[in-house]
């Protein structure tokens, strides 16, 4: 089956599930949906495997590619020029200069404690069970009370995301390094920064937002006291009491807090520290300064919060997805770029961040149940 046929089959199964009036009909629709989804995943995996074997020519540089595009808009092939050593006199009489490595920008805390699912197609829907059954103890012939098992669903809402980088044609002509590779690195870094901001920041974003966005702190942990270790354990235990698996929790903090906890003992009568052997109080953790950021009054940029925080999260309940293809367009010929003597490199795609815990045991819920913030003092 082709991809579009499988996607259509999944949508058909979803419609049947929504219209089903009996449990048997819903089960049949769910089986139909899952079978088509698995077949689609296998097909996409095969396509990715085949694409990965087609390795691009690493000697190709953007200067030659864009020069070819500017010469003929329909010509996309890359023609490699002859290699000349730096310092050698060129045919034009100019001398090639030695260009030092570009000093990169500083970035911290971009690692994510979750997997980003890519290439998601169609409308994603997560069914949620919001009720459990309870055992009743009754008399020998007494009637049992009827119990309802209700279901809800969480719909994934994606938002278009993109990057537009304009490069001077003069810079392209004079570049003595892989400018395309440099721009692609910048775009990759930008995507990592975008996801880290959304996942960890407290900013009250209007579009895609993470579980800590505009979240009210659940409590305060005082670092100067001797019971920091106990406070962190207690904070995690509150999730365990709800039914979450403590082995899957991950804490988030900035590097300064990490340093403090590395030097903070677990108690008076122990030589162990709160952070030891790569664990915080025995739990996994990640370092990101974005946990201490909020949205500026301009509604776009981030600024530091007054206080520092520790985030507690069960990231299995945060679905981060990239939807559809990633379109990378290089425009070197249109009038819009020609009048400015520039070349535009544009990336377009879509991302979604979905907190799957908002409706756990709570039909119609809107507040996260798998994440919490604790203010540090």
SEKOLFI-120900 format. One record per residue (C-alpha): x, y, z; residue number from 1; residue in one letter. Coordinates in Angstrom, 3 decimals. Each point is the difference from the previous one (the first is absolute). Example, Ala and Ser with C-alpha at 12.3 -4.5 7.8 and 13.67 -1.06 7.14 Angstrom:
BEGIN
xx yy zz seq type
12.300 -4.500 7.800 1 A
1.370 3.440 -0.660 2 S
//
This chain:
BEGIN
xx yy zz seq type
0.000 0.000 0.000 1 X
1.164 3.569 -0.698 2 X
0.427 2.644 2.708 3 X
-3.016 2.050 -1.099 4 X
-2.170 -3.132 0.019 5 X
1.133 -0.886 3.535 6 X
-0.633 3.556 1.202 7 X
-3.470 -0.090 -1.547 8 X
-0.629 -3.359 1.679 9 X
1.056 1.438 3.386 10 X
-2.353 2.959 -0.432 11 X
-2.811 -2.362 -0.990 12 X
0.642 -2.118 3.108 13 X
0.027 3.128 2.173 14 X
-3.345 1.086 -1.410 15 X
-1.413 -3.469 0.652 16 X
1.301 0.128 3.586 17 X
-1.618 3.400 0.628 18 X
-3.310 -1.184 -1.483 19 X
0.003 -3.404 1.722 20 X
-2.903 -0.654 2.351 21 X
1.232 -3.278 1.481 22 X
3.210 -1.170 1.639 23 X
0.436 -2.661 -2.686 24 X
-0.195 2.585 -2.781 25 X
2.505 2.250 1.767 26 X
2.371 -2.919 0.531 27 X
-0.212 -0.991 -3.674 28 X
0.683 3.589 -1.088 29 X
2.938 0.262 2.401 30 X
1.527 -3.242 -1.346 31 X
-0.441 1.275 -3.559 32 X
1.670 3.311 0.920 33 X
2.951 -1.628 1.813 34 X
0.646 -2.489 -2.835 35 X
0.108 2.794 -2.583 36 X
2.192 2.122 2.272 37 X
2.502 -2.810 0.513 38 X
0.167 -0.645 -3.747 39 X
0.547 3.718 -0.608 40 X
2.802 0.108 2.587 41 X
1.720 -2.963 -1.668 42 X
-0.297 1.664 -3.417 43 X
1.422 3.282 1.323 44 X
2.858 -1.830 1.728 45 X
0.877 -1.680 -3.300 46 X
-0.021 3.362 -1.771 47 X
2.262 1.550 2.650 48 X
2.387 -2.935 -0.253 49 X
0.195 0.346 -3.770 50 X
0.517 3.770 0.245 51 X
2.786 -0.372 2.578 52 X
1.978 -2.149 -2.451 53 X
0.034 2.816 -2.543 54 X
2.816 2.007 1.540 55 X
0.453 3.517 -1.391 56 X
3.308 1.141 -1.438 57 X
1.642 1.738 2.985 58 X
2.339 1.915 -2.320 59 X
-2.935 1.949 -1.421 60 X
-0.108 3.581 1.270 61 X
-2.797 2.515 -0.168 62 X
1.961 2.459 -2.124 63 X
0.120 -2.336 -2.977 64 X
-3.575 -1.163 0.482 65 X
-1.425 3.502 0.157 66 X
2.091 1.199 -2.902 67 X
-1.511 -2.821 -2.045 68 X
-3.497 0.904 1.132 69 X
0.524 3.652 -0.834 70 X
1.234 -0.961 -3.490 71 X
-3.020 -2.160 -0.783 72 X
-2.974 -0.241 2.336 73 X
-0.822 -3.550 -1.115 74 X
3.586 -1.235 0.350 75 X
0.433 -1.514 3.473 76 X
3.137 -2.083 -0.537 77 X
3.169 0.979 1.870 78 X
3.176 0.472 -2.024 79 X
3.111 -0.326 2.131 80 X
2.868 2.363 -0.739 81 X
3.714 -0.817 0.095 82 X
1.709 0.023 3.371 83 X
2.753 2.521 0.652 84 X
2.039 0.275 3.182 85 X
-0.347 3.028 2.241 86 X
2.651 2.601 -0.731 87 X
0.224 -1.087 -3.649 88 X
-0.311 2.685 -2.662 89 X
-3.215 -0.481 -1.971 90 X
-0.447 0.576 -3.727 91 X
-1.517 3.371 0.823 92 X
3.183 1.060 1.773 93 X
-1.646 0.019 3.441 94 X
1.500 -1.896 2.918 95 X
-2.235 -2.364 2.031 96 X
0.082 0.924 3.669 97 X
0.014 -2.373 2.951 98 X
-3.348 0.338 1.775 99 X
-0.160 -1.090 3.634 100 X
-2.792 -2.209 1.319 101 X
-3.187 1.904 0.722 102 X
-0.481 0.572 3.705 103 X
-3.405 -1.541 0.859 104 X
-2.688 1.610 2.105 105 X
-0.421 -1.279 3.560 106 X
-2.999 -2.175 0.739 107 X
-0.850 -2.090 3.066 108 X
-2.730 -2.321 1.141 109 X
-1.262 -1.254 -3.351 110 X
-0.151 -3.682 0.937 111 X
-3.495 -1.465 0.271 112 X
-1.009 -2.948 2.241 113 X
-2.370 -1.270 -2.678 114 X
-0.195 -1.184 -3.588 115 X
-1.278 2.280 -2.744 116 X
-2.225 -1.893 -2.448 117 X
0.498 1.219 -3.569 118 X
-2.021 -0.211 -3.191 119 X
-3.404 -0.282 1.689 120 X
-2.808 -0.048 -2.582 121 X
-3.716 0.493 0.405 122 X
-1.984 1.178 3.008 123 X
1.396 -1.529 3.174 124 X
-2.466 -1.029 2.722 125 X
0.763 -1.534 3.412 126 X
-2.953 -1.817 1.655 127 X
0.025 0.362 3.802 128 X
-1.728 -2.108 2.668 129 X
-1.225 2.310 2.759 130 X
-1.669 -2.512 2.338 131 X
1.010 -3.176 1.824 132 X
-2.106 -2.877 1.304 133 X
-0.381 -0.537 3.744 134 X
-0.682 -3.277 1.809 135 X
-3.222 0.033 2.044 136 X
-0.656 -2.092 3.065 137 X
-3.722 -0.790 0.248 138 X
-2.354 -2.507 1.467 139 X
-0.391 -3.499 -1.421 140 X
-3.015 0.854 -2.130 141 X
0.336 3.801 -0.140 142 X
0.266 1.692 -3.371 143 X
3.289 1.555 -1.035 144 X
0.080 3.688 -0.876 145 X
0.466 0.732 -3.685 146 X
3.275 1.768 -0.724 147 X
0.696 2.092 -3.104 148 X
3.354 -0.047 -1.760 149 X
0.361 3.304 -1.848 150 X
2.448 0.928 -2.727 151 X
1.321 3.290 -1.295 152 X
2.587 0.905 -2.592 153 X
2.897 2.396 -0.487 154 X
0.438 1.553 -3.418 155 X
3.448 1.046 -1.166 156 X
0.239 3.597 -1.208 157 X
3.038 0.785 -2.116 158 X
1.419 3.430 -0.772 159 X
1.966 1.042 -3.055 160 X
3.653 0.710 0.760 161 X
2.647 1.371 -2.293 162 X
3.346 1.693 -0.473 163 X
0.974 2.471 -2.701 164 X
3.707 0.851 -0.428 165 X
1.130 2.540 -2.583 166 X
3.593 -0.204 -1.227 167 X
1.789 2.669 -1.993 168 X
1.021 -1.220 -3.446 169 X
3.317 1.748 0.551 170 X
0.581 -2.132 3.088 171 X
-0.870 -3.099 -2.014 172 X
2.449 0.940 -2.761 173 X
2.790 0.683 2.498 174 X
-0.675 -2.883 2.382 175 X
2.935 -2.348 0.524 176 X
-1.918 -2.551 2.097 177 X
-3.147 -2.123 -0.171 178 X
-2.516 2.788 0.436 179 X
-2.976 -2.287 -0.598 180 X
1.210 -2.354 2.737 181 X
0.421 2.992 2.316 182 X
-3.552 1.204 -0.669 183 X
-1.381 -3.504 0.522 184 X
1.819 -0.176 3.348 185 X
-1.603 3.304 0.976 186 X
-3.432 -1.305 -0.985 187 X
0.519 -3.227 1.969 188 X
1.080 2.027 3.023 189 X
-3.038 2.259 -0.391 190 X
-2.363 -3.006 0.044 191 X
1.700 -1.365 3.149 192 X
-0.322 3.400 1.697 193 X
-3.657 0.234 -1.005 194 X
-0.841 -3.398 1.484 195 X
2.016 0.615 3.195 196 X
-1.755 3.325 0.565 197 X
-3.422 -1.532 -0.497 198 X
0.682 -3.077 2.176 199 X
1.694 1.690 2.988 200 X
-0.998 3.685 0.076 201 X
-2.682 1.477 2.245 202 X
-0.844 2.509 -2.734 203 X
-3.708 0.450 -0.657 204 X
0.234 -0.827 -3.691 205 X
-3.086 0.487 -2.177 206 X
0.855 -2.741 -2.521 207 X
1.855 -3.195 0.777 208 X
0.745 -0.184 3.714 209 X
1.572 -2.449 2.406 210 X
-1.319 -1.335 3.313 211 X
1.758 2.689 2.083 212 X
-1.492 2.869 -2.003 213 X
-1.680 2.419 2.449 214 X
-0.033 -2.763 2.631 215 X
-0.532 0.997 3.636 216 X
2.753 -1.400 2.302 217 X
-1.124 -2.936 2.133 218 X
2.256 0.977 2.894 219 X
3.355 1.391 1.137 220 X
3.301 -1.777 0.694 221 X
2.559 1.854 2.107 222 X
3.523 -0.881 -1.093 223 X
1.656 1.349 3.165 224 X
-1.672 -2.574 2.254 225 X
1.091 -3.557 0.749 226 X
-3.152 -1.655 -1.330 227 X
0.366 0.782 -3.735 228 X
0.374 -3.711 -0.752 229 X
-3.169 -0.792 1.933 230 X
-1.905 2.843 -1.678 231 X
0.840 -1.288 -3.483 232 X
-0.949 -3.549 0.942 233 X
-3.285 1.258 1.454 234 X
-0.761 2.030 -3.131 235 X
0.474 -3.082 -2.188 236 X
-1.989 -2.137 2.454 237 X
-3.045 2.189 -0.593 238 X
-0.016 -1.266 -3.589 239 X
0.541 -3.582 1.149 240 X
-3.082 0.349 2.199 241 X
-1.998 0.845 -3.144 242 X
1.175 -3.195 -1.711 243 X
2.986 1.247 -2.021 244 X
3.084 -2.224 -0.258 245 X
2.786 1.709 2.000 246 X
2.642 -1.740 -2.123 247 X
-1.079 2.071 -3.021 248 X
0.206 3.461 1.577 249 X
2.511 2.567 -1.271 250 X
0.941 3.233 1.754 251 X
1.080 3.212 -1.725 252 X
2.125 2.832 1.403 253 X
2.576 2.585 -1.034 254 X
3.771 -0.531 0.292 255 X
0.308 2.176 3.133 256 X
-2.577 -2.085 1.860 257 X
1.750 -3.158 -1.183 258 X
3.313 1.271 1.419 259 X
-1.640 0.844 3.332 260 X
-1.615 -3.426 0.327 261 X
3.283 -1.704 -0.907 262 X
1.478 1.680 3.088 263 X
-3.028 -0.596 2.250 264 X
0.102 -3.098 2.217 265 X
-3.066 -2.172 0.365 266 X
0.175 0.288 3.780 267 X
2.272 0.609 2.968 268 X
0.984 -3.632 0.490 269 X
0.852 -0.885 -3.586 270 X
2.730 0.713 -2.527 271 X
-2.400 -0.260 -2.938 272 X
-1.141 3.080 -1.900 273 X
-3.389 0.953 -1.452 274 X
1.461 -0.248 -3.518 275 X
2.339 -2.943 -0.253 276 X
0.952 -2.486 -2.716 277 X
-1.979 1.930 -2.595 278 X
-3.267 -0.181 1.964 279 X
-1.900 2.586 2.048 280 X
-1.383 -1.668 3.134 281 X
0.301 -3.240 -1.961 282 X
-2.033 1.289 -2.971 283 X
0.963 0.986 -3.556 284 X
0.374 3.708 -0.670 285 X
0.811 2.414 -2.832 286 X
1.635 3.420 0.104 287 X
-1.646 2.910 -1.789 288 X
-0.151 3.675 0.880 289 X
-3.333 0.203 -1.840 290 X
-1.756 -1.314 3.133 291 X
0.733 3.438 1.480 292 X
-1.463 2.053 -2.849 293 X
-3.268 1.787 -0.655 294 X
-1.465 2.038 -2.829 295 X
1.029 3.622 -0.360 296 X
-2.630 2.711 -0.247 297 X
0.623 0.108 -3.757 298 X
-1.655 -3.427 -0.182 299 X
2.891 -1.506 -2.002 300 X
3.328 -0.134 1.817 301 X
0.842 -1.844 3.215 302 X
1.380 1.604 3.139 303 X
1.299 -1.503 3.280 304 X
-2.447 -0.584 2.837 305 X
0.652 1.703 3.349 306 X
0.325 -3.361 1.780 307 X
1.547 -3.310 -0.956 308 X
-2.023 -3.182 -0.373 309 X
0.204 -3.766 -0.195 310 X
-2.341 -1.688 -2.434 311 X
-1.374 -3.483 0.593 312 X
-1.382 -1.862 -2.967 313 X
-1.084 -3.310 -1.466 314 X
0.943 0.667 -3.610 315 X
-1.638 -3.185 -1.268 316 X
-3.175 2.082 0.202 317 X
1.361 2.808 -2.204 318 X
-0.381 -0.774 -3.710 319 X
2.320 2.184 -2.110 320 X
-0.631 -0.548 -3.703 321 X
1.155 1.401 -3.316 322 X
-2.783 -0.138 -2.578 323 X
0.333 -0.682 -3.703 324 X
3.131 0.704 -2.041 325 X
2.750 2.495 0.773 326 X
0.175 2.288 -3.019 327 X
3.332 1.676 -0.684 328 X
-0.193 2.496 -2.857 329 X
2.926 1.944 -1.456 330 X
-1.087 3.045 -1.991 331 X
2.753 1.663 -2.014 332 X
-1.933 1.086 -3.102 333 X
-3.294 1.691 0.880 334 X
-0.361 3.760 -0.343 335 X
-0.489 0.372 3.763 336 X
3.545 -1.214 0.691 337 X
1.595 1.220 -3.241 338 X
-0.747 3.691 0.727 339 X
1.825 -0.387 3.340 340 X
2.878 -2.087 -1.430 341 X
-0.630 -2.711 2.573 342 X
-0.920 -3.668 0.165 343 X
-2.719 -1.209 2.367 344 X
0.144 -3.344 1.784 345 X
-3.431 -0.800 1.462 346 X
-1.103 -2.929 2.168 347 X
-3.669 -0.778 0.617 348 X
-1.554 -2.734 2.115 349 X
-2.435 -0.470 2.908 350 X
0.407 -1.085 3.626 351 X
-2.361 -0.907 2.818 352 X
0.438 -0.447 3.754 353 X
-2.804 -1.933 1.675 354 X
-0.276 -0.649 3.737 355 X
-1.772 -3.356 0.166 356 X
-0.431 0.202 3.790 357 X
-2.529 2.822 0.054 358 X
-2.995 -2.344 -0.122 359 X
1.265 -2.886 2.101 360 X
-2.890 -1.040 2.265 361 X
-1.549 3.390 -0.610 362 X
-2.401 0.416 -2.901 363 X
0.382 3.396 -1.614 364 X
3.143 0.833 1.975 365 X
2.280 2.816 -1.151 366 X
2.802 -0.064 2.615 367 X
3.086 -2.184 -0.185 368 X
0.123 -2.899 2.437 369 X
3.437 -1.373 -0.916 370 X
2.073 3.155 0.551 371 X
0.670 2.415 2.856 372 X
2.217 2.976 0.849 373 X
1.677 0.636 3.360 374 X
1.411 3.423 0.788 375 X
3.453 0.081 1.580 376 X
0.906 2.340 2.828 377 X
//
